[in-house]
């Protein structure tokens, strides 16, 4: 059975605005957030890489694990990764 959303093994908790934590659970959701809901700011290499990793996974040339790792990396670098939350 195919998963069109390409679910992550563990969700990625990110804070997109103060007091609001979003649990990102799939490649499709990560791509949507990175393309439309991620707070504006300076375009970084990691932000671009995360978007590209998500798009590659959706196209079938990348994996959900690669997309998750890239999302987690940009969220950590930008101070948006929330730690201490159960993610399964």
N, C-alpha and C positions, 0 to 999 in steps of 0.2 A: 504494500500500500504506500502510495506517495503522499508526502506532506507538502502541499503547495505553499505553505507559509515557512517551511523549513525551521521548525522549532529548535530552540537552544536546549541543551541538556540542563543548564541552570539559567534562570533569568538574570538580567543585568539591571540592578536598581540604580537609577539616575535621578538627579534632582535637576529638573529643567527650569524651575523657578522656586523661590523661597517657599518652604512649607509644602511643596508638592513633589512626591517621589513617584516615579513611574517605573514599573517593573516590566522591562522589555523582554519578551519571551520568544521572539522569532526573528529571523532574518528580514522578513517582510516588514515587521513592525519597526525594526532598527532602521531600515532604509527609509521608511516613512518619517520617522522621528528626525533622522539626520538631514533629510531633504526639506522638511516642512516645519518642524517644531523645535529644532535645536536653536537655542538662543543665538542671535546674531553676534558677530564678533569677528575678530581677525581670522581669516582663513589660514589654517595650519596644514602642514604636511600630514599630520596624523588624522585630522578631520577628513581631509580629502581621501586618504587611504582607507578610512573606515567606510565611507560612502562607496568607494570602488570595490571593497571586499564584499559588501552587501550585494551590490549589483552583480558581481561575478558569481556569487553563490546562487542568486536568483536565476541567472542565465545557465547555471550548471557547470561553470568552469572553476568554481570555488566551493568551499564547504561552509556549513553553518559554524563550525568551530573556528575557522579563520575569520569569519565575519564577527563572531562574538569577541574574539581576542582583540580585533581592531577597535570595536566599539568600546570595550572595557579600557583599552589603552587611551583613547581620546578622552573618555569620561574621566579617567584618573588624572590625566595631564591638565584638564580644564577645571578640576576640582568639583566635578559633577557626579563621580562615582560614590555611591552611598555604601558604607561598610557596616557590618554588624547586623545585617538583615538576613533572615533565612531566605535562600533563593531557590529552593526546590519545591 
